[in-house]
Amino acid sequence: MRSLIRTTALAALLATAAGMALAHNCPNEMKAIDAKLATNPSLSADNAAKVKQLRADGETHHKAGKHDDSMKALAEAKKILGI
């Protein structure tokens, strides 16, 4: 019984840590997008505007605690940028 409680507690701790790690990855994704944008990649005007909007949306979602939404927006921006 004691082993089951420890195993359950450890599983809960690991799940929480994984969620926190993903939540704190948003800033790293934004930095990667910013770094790529600083190189002036050749994008159409539409794609450039879309990347900037997605990056801004990602930051807004991150600040609101909506990390899944943030990561989706940032991933789409990275895809357009080819990173």
MOJOLIN-V258238 format. One record per pair of residues at least 4 apart in sequence whose C-alpha atoms are under 6 Angstrom apart, sorted by the first residue. I is the first residue (numbers start at 1). J is the second residue. D is the distance in whole Angstrom. If there is no record, write none. Layout:
BEGIN
I:J:D  I:J:D
END
This chain:
BEGIN
23:67:5  43:47:6  43:48:6  51:77:5  54:73:5  54:77:6  55:74:6  58:70:4  58:73:5  58:74:6  61:66:5  61:70:5  62:66:6  62:67:5  62:70:5  71:75:6  78:82:6  78:83:5
END
